Amino acid sequence: MQKEDLIATQTRISPYIHRTPILTSRLLNEIAGADLYFKCENFQRMGAFKMRGAMNAVLQLSEEQKARGVVTHSSGNFAQALALAAQSVGAPAYIVMPENAPQVKKEAVKGYSGQIIECASTPIAREEVAAQVEKETGAFFIHPSNDEAVILGQGTAALELLEDQPDLAYIFSPVGGGGLIAGTALAAHFYGKNCKVIGGEPFEADDAYRSLQSGKIESNTSTNTVADGLRTQLGDINFPIIRQYVDRIIRVEETEITQALRLIWERMKIIVEPSSAVALAALLREKETFACQKIGVILSGGNIDLTRLPF
């Protein structure tokens, strides 16, 4: 994936997505001891950055592929994104979702005309059911995070951030399946001025942290985290990018995620989901390291089940 690919992606998807705002907070700057610039993907279409990658993938399908439709597996945000992206080009969307996915995300998928197929809440079950649907329908499989078109699409959030704030020293991103942080790392590498990318990850789902330590893709035996969007693992396309271009990953406790979530809600007056708050939690955990720097923070989405708030 080259520098030009990112610009081509931005040009391709821009008619279909929002250029999301960058917000600042004097109080959060004081708490962090740094100048923070929040890229608010909670204001993206369908409420999360995933719309970027889904749209980029769908726009590159042939007419025949569009007619057969698309299939993916997702706990929520990519499910919604692919359903809406497919609807935008008149293609059917088959969405495999774990049975414990938030109801608000299931309802949103249905609202975008997506056809939900439920599965057990394990990575293996997701993949097996998605493969079965792909075989039965002839739909084109699009992975939520381990796909070049998806990674490049997700990278446009950081590209926009750097266009508006070109002298950032760091960009913090949550880490789940690896698509967002891989795209962010590519954008920072190609368009930043010595800008380093730091990942935030829950201790309860720290497969990416362990993968960087071991040099191979690790799995989670359990994913007991409030950050439901980060329960997935890295893939063979995004992991090499992460290894090469991500500076490090900082793990955070569940209480730190909840505290960061509450800070954003109370002080910035915006709704984000717990997965988004992991990036800020990681920064605050080691704020002395990043003091007095200009830092971008990607708020990945705002699709939270209001009946299951962690505070």
C-alpha positions, 0 to 999 in steps of 0.5 A: 500500500503506497502513499498514492493509494491513500489519496485515491481512497480519500477521493473515491469515498469523499462523496459518501462519507462525512469529513468529521470535525476535530474537537478540543477541550481546555480541561482535558488538555489540563488533565493530560498536560498536552494539547489534544485534538480529537478526531470525532468519528462518532459523527461519521455516517452510521456513527463510526470510522468503519464507514470509510473502509466499508465504502472503499471496499464496496465502491471497488466491486464489479457490477456482478459482485454488487448484484450478488451482494456482500457478506461480513462478520462483525460485533456491530460497527462494521456490520452497520457500515457494510450494510449502509455502504451496500445500501448506498450502491444497491447491493444486498448485505449479509451480516453475521453477528455474534448473539451477544452483540449490542441490540442497538447495533443489531437494530441499526443493521436492520435499519440499513436493510442488512440481513442478520445471521446470528452466531456464537460469540467466538472468532471461529464461529463468526468465520465459519458462519460467514463462510457458509453464507458466502457459499450459499449466496455467492456474496463477496466476503469483506473482512472488517479489518484484514482487507487492503481496501478497508485498511486504506479507507480507515486510514483516511480519518488520520489523513484528514486529521493530519491535513488539519493538524500537520504537526502532531507528534503522536496519534492515539488509536484504539486497537481491535481487529487492527484495521484502524490502527494499521490505516492510521499508521500508514497515514502518519508514515506517509503524511506526518512529520515524524508523527508516531502512532500509539495504540490503546488496548484493554488488558482484557483483550490484549492480543495486539500487545502480545502479538507485537511482543512475540512477533506472531498473531496472538489470540485472546482466550477471553474478552471480558471488556466493556470495549465491545468493539475491540474483542477481535484479533489482528490479521495477516494483512494488517499485522505486518503494517502494525509491526512496521509502523506502530510505535507501541501499544499501551494497555488499560484497565477496565476502570480506566476505560470507564473513567475516560469514557465519563470524561469525554461525555461529561467534559466534551458533551459528546457521546462516544462508545467505550472502545473510543475511550480506550485511546484517551485512557491509554494516553492518560495512563502514561501522560507524563511521557507525552506531556507538552506535545500536540497529540491526535486522538481518534474517537472511533465511534459513538454507537453505544447501547444506552441501556447498558452504560458502564456508569 
